[in-house]
Amino acid sequence: MIRKNTSELSVRRQCELLHISHSSVYAPPPQPDEEKRLLRETMMVRLDYWHTMLLAMGSRKLTVKLREEGYPVGRKLVRHLMREMGIWAIYPKANLSKRNFQETIVPYLLRNKAISFPNQVWSIDITYIKLHRSHMYLTAIIDWYSRKIVGWNLSDTLGVQPVPEAVQDAVARFGAPAILNSDQGSQFTSSEYKQLLKDLHIRQSMDGKSRWADNIMIERWFRSLKTELIYVNEFTSPRQLRQTIRGYVEDYNCLRPHEALGYATPDEVYHTSFRVA
């Protein structure tokens, strides 16, 4: 609002009329506290590590672990960071009251369901990924029958948009699954995501609240990715991280045998099943 060179009024007079400090006009803009930001990022990295290693630990125990490592953190901050990162303890909680009906929540369709062929059931989820001095979020989709990663998307936000993009890319490459399972995160209860599945004629399934085991396929893959790739490397740019994850996905799909698949690779099981059919 202050015009330094074009107004007939002096800068001091303009400040008086606007009831602001004259010195603030020439003061440099406040800079973010880089030390605090880096400390916050480091704590998020450690929270992600301990959550991945010990999934049942809630905010109270995670606070203890961070304090043991020397971080000046309270439970309130830990809970805030967990919400920001989209993580929570996976132990089942007591049903102390009936949950209000929510149109956005859909039933879990996979309980006692036999999985017999590829594209019968996919799972989708999002996880925090550390980056040098920052972080990103990985959306990934896995085929339950073959364990093949059929789609993924890396984004710097935990918003809705990367999720439909990952689904559309996977469907374009491999066709639509009969069922797509997720947790109850806001990205999966959004109208955009739900409408996309309807348009693609995909039945939507959701885990029970805090039921990690309901989406166990993708959770196990996230754990392998982090322990084998993310925690043992330092990625300096989103481009480097994206290229490395792409290579990991290709090796996982094409080269890694799985005991549960009779030591075949996900690609072999996925494509062989289609040829037999």
Phi, psi and omega per residue, in radians:
M1 nan -0.412 -3.136
I2 -1.439 2.232 3.091
R3 -1.880 2.004 -3.027
K4 -1.469 -0.544 -3.002
N5 -2.095 -0.242 -3.007
T6 -1.911 -0.172 -3.084
S7 -1.618 2.586 3.065
E8 -1.294 -0.350 3.109
L9 -1.508 2.553 3.085
S10 -1.220 2.800 3.126
V11 -1.054 -0.730 -3.136
R12 -1.060 -0.743 -3.129
R13 -1.174 -0.685 3.086
Q14 -1.075 -0.682 3.116
C15 -1.144 -0.707 3.122
E16 -1.084 -0.740 -3.131
L17 -1.172 -0.552 -3.119
L18 -1.622 -0.046 3.121
H19 1.039 0.795 3.065
I20 -2.208 2.828 -3.104
S21 -1.249 2.357 3.112
H22 -1.123 -0.646 -3.100
S23 -1.198 -0.445 -3.098
S24 -1.197 -0.388 -3.141
V25 -1.150 -0.600 -3.072
Y26 -1.772 -0.101 3.139
A27 -1.258 2.473 3.099
P28 -1.141 2.575 3.136
P29 -1.084 2.539 -3.135
P30 -1.100 2.388 3.141
Q31 -1.735 2.523 3.114
P32 -1.100 2.547 3.124
D33 -1.320 1.731 -3.046
E34 -1.090 -0.638 -3.132
E35 -1.117 -0.738 3.116
K36 -1.167 -0.689 -3.139
R37 -1.110 -0.757 -3.141
L38 -1.173 -0.639 3.080
L39 -1.100 -0.727 3.128
R40 -1.096 -0.778 3.125
E41 -1.092 -0.716 3.142
T42 -1.116 -0.734 3.108
M43 -1.122 -0.636 3.102
M44 -1.145 -0.662 3.090
V45 -1.078 -0.777 -3.134
R46 -1.204 -0.661 3.064
L47 -1.049 -0.767 3.132
D48 -1.098 -0.717 -3.137
Y49 -1.082 -0.903 -3.083
W50 -1.177 -0.608 3.086
H51 -1.141 -0.687 3.137
T52 -1.194 -0.692 -3.119
M53 -1.293 -0.687 -3.055
L54 -2.311 1.483 -2.955
L55 -1.144 -0.367 -3.079
A56 -1.497 -0.078 -3.119
M57 -1.307 2.222 3.074
G58 -1.599 -2.977 -3.044
S59 -1.093 -0.593 -3.113
R60 -1.113 -0.857 -3.120
K61 -1.269 -0.595 3.078
L62 -1.122 -0.626 3.066
T63 -1.071 -0.748 3.112
V64 -1.067 -0.782 -3.120
K65 -1.082 -0.744 3.136
L66 -1.177 -0.656 3.085
R67 -1.135 -0.663 3.089
E68 -1.075 -0.525 3.117
E69 -1.511 0.016 3.034
G70 1.669 0.204 -3.139
Y71 -1.533 2.289 -3.133
P72 -1.390 1.356 -2.971
V73 -2.232 2.524 3.048
G74 -1.917 2.918 -3.095
R75 -1.105 -0.595 -3.136
K76 -1.077 -0.760 3.119
L77 -1.175 -0.709 3.131
V78 -1.064 -0.764 3.121
R79 -1.114 -0.680 3.111
H80 -1.106 -0.778 -3.139
L81 -1.160 -0.651 3.109
M82 -1.095 -0.738 3.095
R83 -1.114 -0.727 3.135
E84 -1.103 -0.619 -3.107
M85 -1.506 -0.214 -3.136
G86 1.307 0.625 3.131
I87 -2.117 2.685 3.098
W88 -2.762 2.788 3.096
A89 -1.116 2.590 -3.016
I90 -1.778 0.011 3.141
Y91 -1.171 2.532 3.107
P92 -1.184 2.370 -3.113
K93 -1.777 2.655 -3.136
A94 -1.133 2.457 3.101
N95 -1.540 1.454 -3.037
L96 -1.368 -0.345 3.107
S97 -2.691 2.699 3.130
K98 -1.253 2.315 3.133
R99 -1.261 2.405 3.067
N100 -1.069 2.509 3.131
F101 -1.059 2.293 3.115
Q102 -2.240 2.136 -3.136
E103 -1.132 -0.394 -3.072
T104 -1.346 -0.345 -3.125
I105 -1.599 2.293 3.124
V106 -2.029 2.803 -3.073
P107 -1.191 2.748 2.993
Y108 -1.435 2.092 -2.988
L109 -1.729 -0.003 -2.943
L110 -1.838 0.010 -3.122
R111 -1.121 2.135 3.141
N112 1.078 0.407 -3.135
K113 -1.600 2.257 3.098
A114 -1.369 2.255 3.124
I115 -1.790 2.008 -2.928
S116 -2.065 -0.188 -3.076
F117 -2.790 2.798 3.121
P118 -1.108 2.679 3.122
N119 1.141 0.228 3.029
Q120 -1.366 -0.784 3.129
V121 -2.459 2.279 2.951
W122 -2.016 2.714 2.981
S123 -2.128 2.523 3.128
I124 -2.285 2.483 3.102
D125 -2.766 2.974 -3.123
I126 -2.217 2.456 3.097
T127 -2.433 2.669 3.089
Y128 -1.290 2.396 3.103
I129 -2.250 2.167 -3.134
K130 -1.274 2.556 3.080
L131 -2.414 2.657 -3.130
H132 -0.939 2.031 3.118
R133 1.151 0.186 -3.113
S134 -2.811 -2.817 3.092
H135 -2.774 2.882 3.076
M136 -2.415 3.099 3.125
Y137 -2.233 2.301 -3.117
L138 -1.858 2.131 2.972
T139 -1.708 2.257 -3.129
A140 -2.383 2.636 -3.134
I141 -2.233 2.282 -3.124
I142 -2.153 2.483 3.049
D143 -1.494 2.177 -3.037
W144 -1.126 -0.687 -3.031
Y145 -1.218 -0.794 -3.032
S146 -1.765 -0.185 -3.031
R147 1.150 0.269 -3.124
K148 -1.361 2.356 3.001
I149 -1.393 1.958 -3.033
V150 -1.705 -0.197 3.128
G151 -2.946 2.646 3.065
W152 -2.794 2.784 -3.114
N153 -2.624 2.337 -3.140
L154 -1.943 2.227 -3.062
S155 -2.416 2.736 3.100
D156 -1.613 0.108 3.110
T157 -2.294 2.791 3.090
L158 -1.749 0.634 -3.089
G159 -1.485 -3.013 -3.065
V160 -1.406 -0.663 -2.925
Q161 -0.977 -0.745 -3.126
P162 -1.054 -0.454 -3.100
V163 -1.215 -0.939 3.066
P164 -1.028 -0.600 3.124
E165 -1.104 -0.745 3.118
A166 -1.128 -0.726 3.138
V167 -1.133 -0.823 -3.121
Q168 -1.074 -0.698 3.125
D169 -1.151 -0.746 -3.134
A170 -1.142 -0.746 3.134
V171 -1.151 -0.667 3.124
A172 -1.105 -0.576 -3.092
R173 -1.530 -0.647 -2.969
F174 -2.194 0.026 -3.083
G175 1.507 2.964 -3.066
A176 -1.524 2.447 3.032
P177 -1.375 2.878 3.049
A178 -1.270 -0.702 -3.100
I179 -2.333 2.436 3.042
L180 -2.166 2.033 -3.070
N181 -1.763 2.554 3.131
S182 -2.619 3.102 2.961
D183 -1.512 -2.917 -3.086
Q184 -1.712 0.419 3.122
G185 -1.071 2.729 -3.074
S186 -1.076 -0.491 3.120
Q187 -1.129 -0.521 -3.071
F188 -1.684 -0.180 3.040
T189 -1.771 0.018 -3.123
S190 -1.197 2.638 3.141
S191 -1.137 -0.577 -3.141
E192 -1.103 -0.809 -3.136
Y193 -1.166 -0.797 -3.115
K194 -1.099 -0.685 3.132
Q195 -1.190 -0.640 3.106
L196 -1.056 -0.792 -3.141
L197 -1.110 -0.657 3.083
K198 -1.104 -0.771 -3.138
D199 -1.096 -0.566 -3.115
L200 -1.601 0.048 -3.140
H201 1.031 0.750 3.096
I202 -1.883 2.272 3.084
R203 -1.350 2.317 -3.119
Q204 -1.645 2.346 3.098
S205 -2.227 2.546 3.141
M206 -2.319 2.477 3.048
D207 -1.070 2.746 2.876
G208 -1.169 2.701 -3.088
K209 -1.014 2.238 3.130
S210 1.088 0.413 -3.125
R211 -1.765 1.435 -3.122
W212 -0.991 -0.659 -3.062
A213 -1.119 -0.393 3.141
D214 -1.164 -0.431 -3.133
N215 -2.137 0.703 -2.923
I216 -1.143 -0.527 -3.089
M217 -1.020 -0.916 -3.078
I218 -1.281 -0.555 3.106
E219 -1.116 -0.710 3.101
R220 -1.123 -0.684 3.130
W221 -1.165 -0.714 3.074
F222 -1.008 -0.738 -3.133
R223 -1.107 -0.751 3.099
S224 -1.092 -0.787 3.136
L225 -1.004 -0.804 -3.059
K226 -1.247 -0.769 -3.102
T227 -1.256 -0.549 -3.085
E228 -1.610 -0.416 -3.018
L229 -2.208 -0.932 -2.966
I230 -1.260 -0.846 -3.037
Y231 -1.252 -0.376 -3.064
V232 -1.749 0.111 3.133
N233 -2.321 2.800 3.074
E234 -2.102 1.902 -3.101
F235 -1.674 2.260 -3.012
T236 -1.708 -0.201 -3.114
S237 -2.622 2.677 3.066
P238 -1.011 -0.628 -3.134
R239 -1.112 -0.781 3.125
Q240 -1.116 -0.750 3.125
L241 -1.089 -0.769 -3.117
R242 -1.096 -0.772 -3.135
Q243 -1.123 -0.687 -3.119
T244 -1.213 -0.722 3.087
I245 -1.116 -0.685 3.110
R246 -1.039 -0.750 3.106
G247 -1.141 -0.676 3.122
Y248 -1.119 -0.754 3.133
V249 -1.091 -0.761 3.139
E250 -1.094 -0.767 3.123
D251 -1.150 -0.713 3.134
Y252 -1.080 -0.801 -3.102
N253 -1.226 -0.721 -2.934
C254 -1.752 -0.470 -2.973
L255 -2.020 -0.438 -2.987
R256 -1.555 2.046 3.070
P257 -1.341 2.585 -3.141
H258 -2.071 2.300 3.109
E259 -1.043 -0.701 -3.124
A260 -1.165 -0.307 3.132
L261 -1.805 0.325 -3.087
G262 1.198 0.543 -3.132
Y263 1.112 0.416 2.950
A264 -1.570 2.898 3.087
T265 -1.554 2.781 3.072
P266 -0.966 -0.724 3.131
D267 -1.081 -0.755 -3.131
E268 -1.071 -0.792 -3.122
V269 -1.179 -0.751 -3.105
Y270 -1.078 -0.884 -3.040
H271 -1.387 -0.591 3.108
T272 -1.120 -0.688 -3.137
S273 -1.091 -0.653 3.122
F274 -1.215 -0.661 -3.138
R275 -1.177 -0.678 3.110
V276 -1.139 -0.731 3.119
A277 -1.111 nan nan
